[in-house]
Amino acid sequence: MKFSGELLYGTDKLPVNIETATPVAKLEPKEYPPSLPPEELVTWALQNPVDTFNFENFQHATSVAIAINDKTRPVPHEYMIPPLLSYLSQMGIKRECITFYVATGTHTPNMQKDFAALVPADILEGYRVVSHDCDDVVSLLDIGYTHCGTPVHVNKPYFLADLKIVIGNIEPHHFMGFSGGAKSAAIGLAGRDTINKNHTMLTNPCSRIGKYENNPMRQDVEEIGDMMGIHLALNVVLNSKKQIVKAYAGSPRSVMQAGIPFCREVCQVKVSRQYDIVLTSPGGHPKDINFYQAQKALTNAAQIVKDGGAIVLAAACPEGSGSNAFEAFMSDVKSPQDAIEKFVRLGFSVGPHKGYQIAQITKKAKVLLVSELPPELVKRFLMIPCSTIQEAVQEAIFHFPRKPEIAFMPKAVNTIPVLTENE
């Protein structure tokens, strides 16, 4: 029998055609069309917060700080920011009192030229936009420790603002459980020490996609958000076409509690068994803007691949690896076990943690990558470079003496696979 499909690859699509003796299982999020135009959904959320948040309590604010995501996140700022600014204007807050903070976390700080890809031109012209730098210690403020012992160093101007807002998406996250809520500021506007300590918990079995209430990393983020005193989260849930289907406003914790059930409804997929081969993609740009981001698809695909199986990943990665520290860590490792032992020996660090995650996956299954990365770099990352999807699929199938069972997961970053035996 023949299977045909397509994988999003950067801003393009790659056709997939397979001759197989067994049906291919297609695993992807449910389709939800928008019920209203995007700005109307956002305006409705601002008018109907999920808790007791009230804009009128901040009508005398002289400084408003808004955390927005960088270019690695598909947040529809063009539909979310205008209604929010309209509300602030109605309160009498002047535009010179408002500053946007690009929440880069440990990513490279954005340059002024990058801002045009994040916010509409008229907003960029009329409002102050600055990029966070997790290594600029002068701009950070030490506000204590969480119960997990995470030192909380945060962007000082943001923390000192009268009204602190975060904007983002509620979507699955491969070890944080879900993005959204306080995370945009609690991680995005934190110092490197804060992020490093929080991320050490990624080896905890509860630090994985779809888990929230008992996810230690995510709950540490909630506590950081509480310590920062974030007043308002404006979050949306997107469908596979990146359209807004739900919007929520209120305190960060309340927004997460309100939005996660719907996000699970959209993204959660029951899987009856593991597969020999998983064909997957992060879901196109910007989720595959670099390999640092695209790796998240591997984590999700690895949950449903058998030991000794194969994952075929299509991820454009036009901006390379996305992390010099990750590349340096992988420069002298020869096997998954080498990478794991090196990571344990050196201790946790953001960047090298990607090497550890990849090693855990490539120890379990062969990974064949179709990308724009140089073949030698792909090999350094313990994967097999392939020039086309068909080549990768044929090579994956070739190594199975019997007829392999195949799963097709075209939007892996937004798919929460739930093995029914573990449900």
Buried (B, 14 or more C-beta within 10 A) or exposed (E): EEBEBBBBBBEEBBEBEBEBEEEBBEBBBEEBEBEEEBBBBBBBBBEEBBEEBEBEEBEEBEBBBBBBBBBBBBBBBBBBBBBBBBBBEEBEBEEEBBBBBBBBBBBBBBEEEBBEEBBBEEBBEEBEBBBBBBEBEEBBBBBEBBEBEBBBBBBBBBBEBBBBBBBBBBBBBBBBBBBBBBBBBBBBBBBBBBBBBBBBBBBBEBBBBBBBEEBBBBBBBBBBBBBBEBBBBBBBBBBBEBBBBBBBBBBBBBBBBBBBEBBBEBBBBEBEEBBBBBBBBBBBBBBBBBBBBBBBBBBBBBBBBBEEBBBBBBBBBBBBBBBEBBBEBBEEBEEBEBBBEBBEEEEBBBBBBBBBBBBBBBBBBBBBBBBBBEBEBBBBBBBBBBEEBBBBBBBBBEEBEEEBBBBBBBBBBBBBBBEEEEE
